[in-house]
Amino acid sequence: MPESPCGLECLPPRDPGTEVGRLRLAVRLGCTVGLLLLGSAMVLGLPSPLRRRAVPRCFRMLLRALGIRLEIHGASAPGGALVVCNHVSWLDVVALQVLTPMKVLAKVEVRSWPLLGALAGRVGTVYIDRDQLSALPEAVSTIADELRAGAVVATFPEGTTWCGAASGTFRPAVFQAALDAGVRTQPVAVRFRDGDGNATAAAAFLGEESLVSSVLSVARVRDLVVEVVVLPELTATDRRAMAREAQAGITRVTGARLGHEETREPVAA
């Protein structure tokens, strides 16, 4: 299975000048927990049509609670589709759900995430055990069934998170689901900027970092922006060619280089 060499050394050093104060941090965290509780109750209690309308609003409010500005460029056509995206952070999923309600292919560990795990399960997350490669064909088959039923399914072909400045190779297996189901494949690029408009890895969820620690790090950042760029649908008809086309389009937007180089200073203690 894919492994990312990106780790804590890829994160920017902590700088008090780019962080919010303790009071605002406490407010952000309190609002985030409150919204997650509210969102869990909504998706567990609402019928499907109402849930589809409520989920994007809930996730948009979650981004606002964390002090993150969302920018969406482009729009996806309605109907079933396989959405393929680069993978930097758990925030990728949040931003994609604002774009449109979608099911997500995720590692099985997501089930145990506090509150987010319950939300993910309720909105139809498809899980895969990354330690068992033999589970991949079944996952692809499950995704194809969801696509045939008209669902929008999001997947991250890199297979794990990268820092954003570097990216992993897009694996072709999941593209087979779109071919089997006869639906379009929609590449989407996600990138993060700081208050000065520069690319930042501040939101990256890497290595052995816990979800709670990552949420805390994100909540500290002042003026974080997440951009979602909807790219043209893929034209290739072979899964390997589709993977190459999707990666080329996404990296043109993000500016990420393929592979990893140890070029950053270590994170401050």
C-alpha positions in Angstrom: 0.0 0.0 0.0 1.1 3.6 -0.6 3.3 5.2 2.1 4.1 8.9 2.3 7.5 10.1 3.5 6.0 13.4 4.5 6.1 13.9 8.3 6.2 16.6 10.9 9.3 18.1 9.3 7.1 19.2 6.4 5.0 21.4 8.7 5.9 25.1 9.1 7.5 26.1 12.4 5.1 27.5 15.0 5.1 31.3 14.8 3.0 33.2 17.5 2.6 36.0 14.9 0.5 33.7 12.7 -1.6 32.2 15.5 -4.8 33.4 17.1 -4.9 34.1 20.9 -6.0 31.7 23.5 -9.5 33.2 23.8 -10.2 32.9 20.1 -8.7 29.4 20.1 -11.0 28.4 22.9 -14.0 29.8 21.0 -13.0 28.0 17.8 -12.6 24.7 19.6 -15.9 25.1 21.5 -17.8 26.0 18.3 -16.2 23.0 16.5 -17.2 20.5 19.2 -20.7 22.0 19.3 -21.1 21.8 15.5 -19.8 18.2 15.4 -22.4 17.2 18.1 -25.1 19.1 16.2 -24.1 17.6 12.9 -24.0 14.1 14.3 -27.5 14.5 15.7 -28.7 15.9 12.4 -27.4 13.2 10.1 -28.5 10.5 12.5 -32.0 11.8 12.9 -32.9 13.4 9.6 -34.4 11.5 6.6 -32.1 11.2 3.5 -33.5 14.2 1.5 -33.1 16.6 4.4 -29.8 15.2 5.3 -28.4 15.8 1.8 -29.3 19.5 2.2 -28.0 19.8 5.7 -24.6 18.1 5.3 -23.0 20.8 3.1 -24.2 23.6 5.4 -23.0 21.8 8.4 -19.5 21.3 7.0 -19.4 24.9 5.7 -20.2 26.1 9.3 -17.4 23.8 10.6 -14.9 25.5 8.4 -16.1 28.9 9.6 -15.9 27.7 13.2 -12.2 26.8 12.7 -11.6 30.3 11.1 -11.0 28.8 7.6 -12.2 30.6 4.5 -13.4 28.4 1.7 -13.0 29.3 -2.0 -14.6 27.1 -4.6 -13.6 27.5 -8.3 -15.8 25.8 -10.9 -18.7 23.5 -10.5 -19.4 19.8 -11.1 -22.3 18.6 -13.2 -25.2 16.9 -11.3 -25.5 13.1 -11.2 -23.2 10.2 -10.3 -19.5 10.6 -10.6 -16.2 9.5 -9.3 -14.4 12.5 -7.7 -10.6 12.1 -7.5 -8.6 14.5 -5.4 -5.1 15.1 -4.0 -4.9 14.3 -0.2 -3.3 16.7 2.3 -5.6 16.8 5.3 -8.8 15.6 6.9 -10.0 19.1 5.8 -10.0 17.8 2.2 -13.1 15.7 3.1 -14.8 18.6 4.8 -14.3 20.9 1.8 -15.4 18.3 -0.7 -18.6 17.8 1.3 -19.4 21.5 0.9 -19.0 21.2 -2.8 -21.7 18.5 -2.9 -22.8 15.6 -0.6 -20.6 12.6 -1.5 -19.5 9.3 -0.2 -15.8 8.9 0.5 -13.4 6.0 0.3 -11.5 6.1 3.6 -9.1 4.1 5.7 -10.9 1.9 8.2 -9.3 3.9 11.1 -11.6 6.8 10.4 -14.5 4.8 12.0 -12.8 5.4 15.4 -12.4 9.2 15.0 -14.3 11.0 17.7 -17.6 12.5 16.3 -16.2 12.7 12.7 -16.2 8.9 12.5 -20.0 8.9 13.3 -20.6 11.6 10.7 -18.5 9.8 8.1 -20.4 6.5 8.6 -23.8 8.2 8.3 -23.0 10.0 5.1 -22.0 6.7 3.5 -18.2 6.4 3.8 -16.8 3.3 2.1 -14.0 1.9 4.2 -10.9 0.0 3.2 -8.3 -1.7 5.4 -4.9 -0.3 4.1 -3.1 -3.2 5.6 -4.9 -5.8 3.5 -4.3 -5.3 -0.2 -6.7 -8.2 -0.9 -9.6 -5.9 0.2 -9.0 -3.5 -2.7 -11.0 -5.4 -5.4 -14.0 -5.6 -3.1 -13.7 -1.9 -2.4 -13.6 -1.1 -6.1 -16.7 -3.2 -6.7 -18.5 -1.5 -3.8 -17.7 1.9 -5.3 -18.9 0.8 -8.7 -22.2 -0.3 -7.2 -22.6 3.1 -5.5 -21.8 4.9 -8.8 -24.3 2.9 -10.7 -26.9 3.9 -8.1 -26.2 7.6 -8.9 -24.0 8.4 -5.9 -21.0 10.8 -6.0 -18.0 9.0 -4.6 -14.8 10.8 -3.6 -11.5 9.0 -3.5 -7.8 10.0 -3.0 -5.7 8.0 -5.4 -2.5 8.8 -3.6 -3.7 6.4 -0.9 -2.5 8.6 2.0 -1.8 12.2 2.9 1.1 14.3 1.6 2.2 17.8 2.6 0.9 19.6 -0.5 4.3 20.8 -1.7 5.0 17.1 -2.6 2.6 14.5 -3.9 2.4 10.8 -4.3 1.7 8.8 -7.5 -2.0 8.4 -8.3 -2.8 4.6 -8.2 -5.0 3.5 -11.1 -7.1 0.8 -9.3 -9.9 3.0 -8.1 -10.4 4.5 -11.6 -11.7 1.1 -12.7 -14.8 1.7 -10.6 -15.8 4.6 -12.9 -15.1 2.5 -16.0 -17.1 -0.4 -14.7 -20.1 1.8 -13.7 -19.9 3.9 -16.9 -19.9 7.2 -15.1 -17.7 10.3 -15.5 -14.6 11.0 -13.5 -14.1 14.5 -12.0 -10.7 15.6 -10.8 -10.7 18.2 -8.0 -7.7 19.9 -6.6 -7.4 21.1 -3.0 -4.8 23.6 -1.9 -4.2 25.6 1.3 -3.0 29.2 1.6 -2.0 31.4 4.5 -3.1 35.0 5.1 -0.5 36.4 2.7 -1.7 34.2 -0.2 1.2 31.8 0.0 0.9 28.0 -0.2 1.1 26.4 3.3 1.4 23.0 4.8 -0.2 24.2 8.1 -3.3 22.0 7.6 -1.4 18.8 6.5 -2.3 15.7 8.5 0.9 13.7 8.4 2.8 10.8 10.0 1.7 9.6 13.4 0.0 12.9 14.4 -3.4 12.3 16.1 -6.6 13.8 14.8 -7.1 15.8 18.0 -3.6 17.3 17.7 -4.2 18.2 14.0 -7.5 19.9 14.8 -5.8 21.9 17.5 -3.0 22.9 15.1 -5.5 24.0 12.5 -7.6 26.0 14.9 -4.5 28.0 15.9 -3.8 29.2 12.4 -4.9 32.8 11.5 -6.4 33.5 8.1 -6.1 29.9 6.7 -7.7 29.5 3.2 -8.7 26.2 1.6 -9.3 26.3 -2.2 -11.3 23.7 -4.1 -10.7 23.8 -7.8 -13.1 21.7 -10.0 -11.2 20.6 -13.1 -12.6 19.3 -16.5 -13.8 15.7 -16.5 -11.3 13.1 -17.6 -11.2 12.1 -21.3 -9.0 9.0 -21.0 -10.7 5.6 -21.2 -8.0 3.4 -19.6 -7.5 3.4 -15.9 -3.8 4.0 -16.0 -4.2 6.8 -18.5 -6.9 8.2 -16.3 -4.7 8.2 -13.3 -1.9 10.1 -15.2 -4.4 12.6 -16.6 -5.9 13.3 -13.2 -2.6 13.7 -11.6 -1.3 16.0 -14.3 -4.3 18.3 -14.0 -4.3 18.5 -10.2 -0.5 19.1 -9.9 -0.8 21.9 -12.5 -3.1 23.6 -10.0 -1.4 22.8 -6.7 2.2 23.1 -8.0 3.1 20.0 -6.1 6.2 18.0 -7.2 6.1 14.2 -7.5 8.0 12.7 -4.6 9.6 14.1 -1.6 12.8 16.0 -0.7 14.1 16.9 2.7 14.3 20.6 2.1 12.4 22.1 5.1 13.7 23.1 8.5 12.6 20.9 11.4 9.5 21.9 13.3 10.2 23.9 16.4 9.6 22.1 19.6 
